[in-house]
Amino acid sequence: TTNAVPPDGRGDTFADRRAGMEILRQAHAAYAETIIHLVKYCVVPVHVAWVSHGNREAGPQDVPRRKRVSVALLLVRLFWLSRAQISLGHLPDTKRKRECGNLEQSLLEMTGDALFALSCFTDKEAEELVGERGPCREGRSVVRYAASNLREWAQQQRQKCPQPKVVPKPKARRNRKAKQAPAEPLPAEAALAAAAERMAGLDPFRGLWDTKLAHAQYASDGRRPSLFGSSGRSESLVVFERAARLHGGATTEAAVTVYRKLAHLYNEAGAEKLMQPNSSGRIAAVEGFLVKAYHYMTQAQDHENASRVLLNLAKLFLDEATVSSEGFAHSEFTHHQYSMYRKGIACTERAAKLNSDLGKREHAMAQLKLGVHLMQFARHQERIAPPDAKRALDSVQEKGSFLDVDSSPPTESLAALANRHLSRALKGFDEIGENREMAGCHYHLATLAQQELEASAGRDWTTSAQAKQSVAVRHCQKALEVFNVDSEHLREHLDVTIKLAALTATAPRKGGGSADLAAVGILAQTEVRILERVRATRGGCGLAVDLEEVIIQGTEVVAVKTLRREMGRHCQAAVAKGVPNAKVVFAQVLRNEAVDVGS
């Protein structure tokens, strides 16, 4: 048992040895805690004050020297933190986890902060700083260089401080002790100068554990170049990950701080990877970084920034779907593209649940992009072909992942899929009150219906075709409520009007009238309204002139080019069909005269 007395009467010596070992362990823990407090309350504040004062007072010519000093101060911070790590390393694992968990969490977080700050310097700057001719190539020279600059800065701060007033001491009465006045607090500059001088007098290479410190992970001279640039960023991620594991999913303030830092680092790593040239695993690597960033943002209960990370991930998938690099000719819409769109829409949907203000619009916009993309291929492609064997295997492996998106190929036609996603986009924009985007959805839905009607041209006009044409006309009318003549969207107004005229020309007229001349009448009425607006603004030099859309004879605005061109096309179709009065209307169109199609 633990209380057993060793033989030969050595019980007292054994107990004393155990007590001495326990006192030594407590001393190691206390020493590590002291160093952590030194870094937290002296080293870091002095470094921050030195940077802020230099930013206000130093000129551009001082930037190289200030970089060298800043790197030296960061390395000195790492030296002290390495001493604390060595001290905690003397403790058993059980004692460290049970009694020193908070110390190790603080130590890892401060180490990660220092590594991240060093990683912000480029590899070229690192070569100048820690190379063979750099001032930070050897540990002890780093300490001396930082100390000399701190003393110089402390002297400058002392010179700025006002001299304290000399107050004469009051005479003490006989047999009474004089009361000492309380010491006045030092000014901020004097306090910082005193802290800088004290810090300059401290040396992490002080004799105890110097050999261990010289070979420590972040104090070794040989590994110093790896603390800069991308390798330093990766090392800071490893350290913060260890700190997050020690917190064990807690929601304390210290844990949330670590989670936020990890999310920021992974988000930056994803953006950096995304800027690199295309490679086989680039998208998967970026996805992995952003998924981890989202995971830590949700652990920090920061739903707004978590939704932003999801929107970045959605943009990644949508860009991959738009410009697919899988080697296929762009003559068909592939299953890979549709899967990327599904992932992007799933990300925006989840972002909308976390933050409706940020996610709803992006979710509707993703649905709109997919609908328009499908509509472009629906003219010559019936359905999405199933994936090949390799793609199918990858789809099976994706099930149960972060997004858990159904990767099976759709059974509907491209036109039906486009109609579904455009309708969802219309509903989404309606919920957030985006009238302009709603009008755009109406326009695209009308275009999709027009494509389906053109595909069935030459066949008998059925009830289904009539219903489809009526719905498309209604979509155009709803779009014209936003893109009207009096609005600033004149170009959109012209496009929707031309679409409405084309849909009118596809349906047979009741009573034997000409559908083509009815389309010409719609275009003529729109032209009259536009010309009235142009004449009423700036003496006939309004918005339409800026868009080079009007025809001017003398000083009079007489016609709109785009509308006249469409009128001529419909008149040619009417003349070819032998419609009475079609040639007269055609002549009016060609002469830029007022168009009268009759009843």
Secondary structure, 3 states (H helix, E strand, C coil): CCCCCCCCCCHHHHHHHHHHHHHHHHHHHHHHHHHHHHHHHHHHHHHHHHHHHHHHHCCHHHHHHHHHHHHHHHHHHHHHHHHHHHHHHCCCHHHHHHHCHHHHHHHHHHHHHHHHHHHCCCHHHHHHHHCCCCCCCCHHHHHHHHHHHHHHHHHHHHHHCCCCCCCCCCCCCCCCCCCCCCCCCCCHHHHHHHHHHHHHCCCCCCCCCHHHHHCCCCCCCCCHHHHCHHHHHHHHHHHHHHHHHHHCCCCCHHHHHHHHHHHHHHHHHHHHHHCCCCCCCHHHHHHHHHHHHHHHHHHCCCHHHHHHHHHHHHHHHHHHHHCCCCCCCCCCCCHHHHHHHHHHHHHHHHHHHHCHHHHHHHHHHHHHHHHHHHHHHCCCCCCCCCCCHHHHHHHHHHCCCCCCCCCCCCCCCHHHHHHHHHHHHHHHHHHHCCHHHHHHHHHHHHHHHHHHHHHCCCCCCCHHHHHHHHHHHHHHHHHHHHCCCCCCCHHHHHHHHHHHHHHHHHCCCHHHCCHHHHHHHHHHHHHHHHHHHHHHCHHHCCHHHHCCCEEEECCEEEEEHHHHHHHHHHHHHHHHCCCCCHHHHHHHHHCCCCCCCCC
